[in-house]
Amino acid sequence: MHMLVLQKTKFSDQSVKKQIVLAPSSSKQQAMTTYIFFDEALRMLVNAFLASVVLLIAASGIGLAVIETIEKTSERPASPRQFR
């Protein structure tokens, strides 16, 4: 089984570089390394995707309701100039 490994490397200027790599599960755990199993990472990505789909559908529904309300309140009779 493989797992995703989040490696944090500290540099002399106090900056930290984060890197995610795919590693075999039998590798030794190093200091400042957090292991995430691949199935857990995949589950997190699926949950994030489903949440974004729900938010997108909700936002589009609200946007369409706002547009419909604006169109209903701004109804005016058509001017004959528009049909020339």
N, C-alpha and C positions, 0 to 999 in steps of 0.2 A: 504494500500500500504506500502511496506517496502522500505527502502533505506539503502545504504551502508554508514557507518559512519567512517570517518578517525579520530581516537582519537590520540592526541599527549600528552604524559605525560612527564613533566620535572622532573628530579631527582636532588638531592642536588649536584651531581658532574657535573652539567651542561649538562648531556647527555639527549637525547630526544628519547623516544620509540614511534614508530608509530604502530598503530594497526587498521585494518579494520574489522568492525563488522557489521552484518545485524541487523538493529533495526527498530521497527515500526515507521512510519512517525509521529505519534502523540507524540513521546518522546520530552522532552525539550532539547533545544540546550544549551550546556555548553560552557564555555570559552575554546578557543583553539580547538574547534571541527568543522570540515567542513563536511557538509552533502552532499552526492551524491546520487541522486535517482537511483534505481536499473536499470531502463531502460536506463538512461544515461551511467551508468557504462557498461552495456551490449553493448551499441552502441560503446563505446570506445574500448572495447575488440574486437568486430567484425571488426572495422576499422583497428585496429592493426594487426589482423590476416590477413585481405585482403592485407594490405600493405606488410606484410612479405611474402605472397604467390607471389605477383608481383615481389618483390626483389629477391626471390629465383629463379623464372623463368628467370628473366633477368640475374642473375649471372650464372645460368647453361648454358644459351645460349651463353654468352661471353666465358665461360670456354670451351664449345664444339667448338666454332670457333677458339680459341687459339690452342686447341689440333689438330684440323683438319689442321691448317696452319703449325704446327710443323711437322705433318706427311707428308704433301705434300713436304716440303722443305728438308726432310731427306730421300727421296726415293732413294734407292740404289738397284742395281740388286742383286738378291739372289745368294749367294755363294753356289757352289755345296757341300761344307762341311756341310751345314745345312740340307741336305737331306739324309745323311748317317745313 
